């Protein structure tokens, strides 16, 4: 294991200037208030660049190590992403896990590698921030969660939008019996296009790396959005919509599903790698509705809108309607990914300093999301039969 | 048959002041350019008030008669809606159909009465503007369409939003191979709430009057929106979503469906009488997307927005996306219902003056919409099986 602490120094202030200098960031005194959680990163995935910045921006975390199968890649990554001078660089994932300085790991590896590396991380007493989809199925996820539980480490999936202050403001609206009423229907869409090369060769569409394809990637967000809107009440049955599109290797490029609950609530979603970037949640209640068009990644980092209407009526002669939707704009000092890291690190800090138990909310939500995805997959495999959601 | 021409005079200008005086309206000279199409109205439905205003506003039409089973109701209706002094008022629908002055009828009766009265109207050589759903099923509709065809009269359903200039501007966007690309997915929602009394006793939820309930009313618009987006290519199969909600009489209060085409396109919709007013179409293409949030009835009468994005990409580090949606606002001098009447009257005028054949586009679109609704209903009745769309 080679550590390369000298080779990768770029001052943090330069990073911040380049990547978002206007954001409020942690000051040295904030960082001093409680010892920051020391992160290691497994692999040099593109998304790890965003998370490196987030760990740097969050006031209670710091990067201490990165490991890649290629030492050179790790060295370049650390240099290009302005890691602190003290950060160590390893030519393997084990190097990070064996480093006693590392308290928590962020794992952005392909899904098929999650089981091995998340379990190993937990066994080595590292807290686990795991990219989505968390596993290929609930069975795998349960092994990961058991490893985390028996080691007493925190588990959280890296679903960033959950941590944007907009999300809690939208939740407030949905919980208002006058303004929103009873939840009746949800529709969610997440899709993006990265071109023909992506559809053949990207990790996200390789059967041995991310076998769930668009369902595991964009579908994860849709499923989470629906469960979030339903306050994490699981649907009774899930039915995939005919017909998904697949690439030549048989990996899903687009699909959808309908979900139903016993009380009559319904939800639908569409997830895809073949339609222009769309990130919608539409939530319908008896008294109100809510729309958001950039739920996964806000169009702007510092302020994110959502749109609500309550008790809308057609006006005289059914010409027009009143009221029309209201825009709410929610500002944030830190980007949602840094807020996610801050929340994760705060839980880790509680475990470290006060002997708290890991927060079960996060693994529980991950498991429910995965359970719905499993049911969609099973419904696709069984010719679009309704599948009972088992939990 | 009593005609009550004297009792109902309110000047048109007063009507226009009351109901939308700012709108541009037909001048007398425009009305003179070609003889206006002379409308009769069957029944005093609430929606007929809106259509009366539309016939008055359209430059090529005029109201000459109204009939109701209650003469008193017809008299009040004519008075309250500012009918011309010359308009005749009948205590029956037959009165209108037997009036040689009447060239065209607007029929806003409950759906179960469409077959009888639309056929009779056609037989009496009246052009037919028929409210939606046009019939209880395609079989009934075919009898109506055959009657219209053999009498050489124009048929059109009263789906007003089709005639808003916004609709053709949106169509232009969807037809642009660079900005929109290939159609991949559509989602549509139309719902409104009129309260518990409505859900028990309104015509729209009475099994003997509007047996299709929310599917025939709000679902009609969703289905039309999807077909419109697909350039009226019929889906191969339609599958209702489990489970609809029903009232005590077994009439649908909310339901949904998924539609699939052989080329991989998919669509979903949700229609309801139990969720807050929502009127959305979301159309996803390979290169762009389009959203509209008031497609059935624009929030404002004189200008209506839609939102499009093309070739959107996440920006550096997947922070934000570019471009964000653009708002397009489409102004109109006449409300969409008056544009509908103008289009219908223009076709009628062509038949009358130039001996043109009735335009087949409109009955054809009605029939396709009804065929999809029939398939949704069949799928519900058969436990949410996929139903092949027969046409």
Interface residues (C-beta under 8 A of the other chain):
Chain A: X19 X20 X46 X47 X49 X50 X53 X181 X184 X185 X187 X189 X191 X192 X193 X237 X239 X241 X242 X243 X245 X254 X256 X258 X260 X264 X266 X268 X270 X272 X274 X275 X276 X277 X278 X280 X282 X284 X285 X286 X287 X288 X289 X291 X293 X294 X297 X298 X299 X300 X301 X309 X310 X311 X312 X313 X314 X316 X317 X318 X319 X320 X321 X324 X325 X335 X384 X386
Chain B: X19 X20 X46 X47 X49 X50 X53 X181 X184 X185 X187 X189 X191 X192 X193 X237 X239 X241 X242 X243 X245 X254 X256 X258 X260 X264 X266 X268 X270 X272 X274 X275 X276 X277 X278 X280 X282 X284 X285 X286 X287 X288 X289 X291 X293 X294 X297 X298 X299 X300 X301 X309 X310 X311 X312 X313 X314 X317 X318 X319 X320 X321 X324 X325 X335 X384 X386
